[in-house]
């Protein structure tokens, strides 16, 4: 993980401990960005994509610690909706390139400030939210401009554990990571 200046490790820990909502893009963040089109039973093309299972379990862990999750994506995809339901996301907005109104709606519904929101993105449409949240992450496969706009750049790419990496930062900052390791009988 790369922390971008002027953020320091202690400041990262302080910001991460304050997060109540983790929002993210989908393609290039929860997936590797590739879209697969396959013929359905009726002959019409069906879109699908691959999601990382380690991201999935980590998203479930967040609910244990009262951190809500959501996606704001420019694409409409039944696969995204299914995955969001599987991992217990609170908000699923699809087909929206303009993300600020949805970000503001989420903050209003959750009654949180922007400093209590973290965001994971990979492309230019994500920067507008990344500049407004308390803590922003760019995936390793993000565009160069996005990486330079983020507080933190993950070591892993979208669809390969980048969201898990961001979640571990949040859980460690909250002081619950060792508790989670004990639950799974892993020594800290």
QUILINBEL-V221646 format. One record per residue. N is the residue number from 1. RES is the residue in three letters. PSI is psi in radians with two decimals (999 if undefined). D_CENTER is the distance of its C-alpha to the mean C-alpha in Angstrom with 2 decimals. Layout:
[[N,RES,PSI,D_CENTER] [N,RES,PSI,D_CENTER]]
This chain:
[[1,UNK,2.38,15.04] [2,UNK,2.17,16.61] [3,UNK,2.15,16.84] [4,UNK,2.41,18.08] [5,UNK,2.53,21.26] [6,UNK,0.13,22.27] [7,UNK,2.40,19.63] [8,UNK,2.89,21.18] [9,UNK,-0.82,20.08] [10,UNK,-0.67,21.63] [11,UNK,-0.68,19.98] [12,UNK,-0.80,16.50] [13,UNK,-0.72,17.43] [14,UNK,-0.80,18.77] [15,UNK,-0.77,15.80] [16,UNK,-0.61,13.34] [17,UNK,-0.35,15.96] [18,UNK,-0.08,15.95] [19,UNK,2.30,12.38] [20,UNK,-0.29,12.71] [21,UNK,2.35,9.64] [22,UNK,2.02,5.87] [23,UNK,2.75,5.06] [24,UNK,2.79,3.61] [25,UNK,3.07,6.50] [26,UNK,-1.21,7.94] [27,UNK,2.09,10.82] [28,UNK,-0.12,10.49] [29,UNK,-1.14,6.81] [30,UNK,-0.31,7.07] [31,UNK,3.04,10.71] [32,UNK,0.05,13.12] [33,UNK,-0.21,13.92] [34,UNK,2.50,17.23] [35,UNK,2.37,18.60] [36,UNK,2.26,21.45] [37,UNK,2.07,24.24] [38,UNK,2.59,26.65] [39,UNK,2.29,29.71] [40,UNK,3.12,29.54] [41,UNK,-0.50,32.65] [42,UNK,0.07,33.91] [43,UNK,-0.25,33.62] [44,UNK,2.60,30.87] [45,UNK,2.40,27.90] [46,UNK,2.31,24.72] [47,UNK,2.42,21.31] [48,UNK,2.91,19.16] [49,UNK,2.86,16.37] [50,UNK,2.36,15.34] [51,UNK,2.62,12.31] [52,UNK,2.25,12.13] [53,UNK,-0.54,13.76] [54,UNK,-0.58,12.65] [55,UNK,-0.74,8.93] [56,UNK,-0.83,10.64] [57,UNK,-0.64,12.85] [58,UNK,-0.65,10.51] [59,UNK,-0.64,8.65] [60,UNK,-0.68,12.35] [61,UNK,-0.65,13.28] [62,UNK,-0.66,11.30] [63,UNK,-0.50,13.67] [64,UNK,-0.46,16.54] [65,UNK,0.44,15.92] [66,UNK,0.62,15.47] [67,UNK,2.06,11.85] [68,UNK,2.75,10.83] [69,UNK,2.80,7.71] [70,UNK,2.86,7.66] [71,UNK,2.56,7.35] [72,UNK,1.93,9.73] [73,UNK,2.57,11.26] [74,UNK,-0.29,14.61] [75,UNK,2.55,15.83] [76,UNK,2.26,17.27] [77,UNK,2.16,16.96] [78,UNK,-0.54,18.32] [79,UNK,-0.68,16.32] [80,UNK,-0.79,12.99] [81,UNK,-0.78,14.75] [82,UNK,-0.81,16.10] [83,UNK,-0.73,12.97] [84,UNK,-0.70,11.36] [85,UNK,-0.71,14.75] [86,UNK,-0.66,14.98] [87,UNK,0.12,12.04] [88,UNK,0.61,13.14] [89,UNK,2.53,10.69] [90,UNK,-0.68,12.66] [91,UNK,2.34,11.94] [92,UNK,1.86,12.05] [93,UNK,2.15,13.35] [94,UNK,2.71,14.54] [95,UNK,0.47,17.13] [96,UNK,1.86,16.30] [97,UNK,-0.61,16.48] [98,UNK,1.85,17.35] [99,UNK,-0.31,14.27] [100,UNK,-0.82,15.98] [101,UNK,-0.63,18.03] [102,UNK,-0.68,15.20] [103,UNK,-0.80,13.36] [104,UNK,-0.66,16.83] [105,UNK,-0.76,17.46] [106,UNK,-0.80,14.51] [107,UNK,-0.69,15.73] [108,UNK,-0.83,19.21] [109,UNK,-0.69,18.68] [110,UNK,-0.17,17.02] [111,UNK,0.89,19.55] [112,UNK,2.81,17.37] [113,UNK,2.87,17.70] [114,UNK,-0.50,15.30] [115,UNK,-0.30,15.62] [116,UNK,0.18,14.03] [117,UNK,2.39,10.67] [118,UNK,2.69,7.87] [119,UNK,2.46,5.78] [120,UNK,2.18,4.32] [121,UNK,3.01,7.14] [122,UNK,-0.25,10.14] [123,UNK,3.02,12.99] [124,UNK,-0.63,15.40] [125,UNK,-0.25,14.37] [126,UNK,-0.40,11.16] [127,UNK,-0.64,13.48] [128,UNK,-0.61,15.05] [129,UNK,-0.72,12.15] [130,UNK,-0.58,11.32] [131,UNK,-0.22,15.02] [132,UNK,-0.25,15.02] [133,UNK,2.94,12.52] [134,UNK,-0.55,13.58] [135,UNK,2.21,11.20] [136,UNK,2.45,9.44] [137,UNK,2.42,8.13] [138,UNK,2.47,9.39] [139,UNK,2.79,9.48] [140,UNK,-0.49,13.10] [141,UNK,0.15,13.89] [142,UNK,2.77,12.97] [143,UNK,2.62,16.07] [144,UNK,-0.74,18.23] [145,UNK,-0.57,18.11] [146,UNK,-0.75,14.35] [147,UNK,-0.73,14.64] [148,UNK,-0.31,17.51] [149,UNK,-0.26,15.75] [150,UNK,2.71,12.93] [151,UNK,-0.67,13.81] [152,UNK,2.46,12.53] [153,UNK,2.19,12.42] [154,UNK,2.74,11.34] [155,UNK,-0.42,14.33] [156,UNK,2.70,12.78] [157,UNK,2.83,11.95] [158,UNK,2.44,9.42] [159,UNK,-0.02,10.78] [160,UNK,0.41,12.40] [161,UNK,0.17,10.32] [162,UNK,-0.71,8.08] [163,UNK,-0.71,5.13] [164,UNK,-0.75,8.39] [165,UNK,-0.78,9.67] [166,UNK,-0.72,7.39] [167,UNK,-0.70,8.06] [168,UNK,-0.65,11.61] [169,UNK,-0.81,11.99] [170,UNK,-0.79,11.35] [171,UNK,-0.65,13.68] [172,UNK,-0.72,16.21] [173,UNK,-0.55,16.47] [174,UNK,-0.18,17.20] [175,UNK,0.37,19.84] [176,UNK,-0.01,18.94] [177,UNK,-0.79,18.10] [178,UNK,-0.64,21.83] [179,UNK,-0.73,22.24] [180,UNK,-0.74,19.66] [181,UNK,-0.73,21.50] [182,UNK,-0.67,24.77] [183,UNK,-0.66,23.72] [184,UNK,0.23,23.40] [185,UNK,0.69,26.53] [186,UNK,2.27,25.00] [187,UNK,2.44,26.82] [188,UNK,999,24.96]]
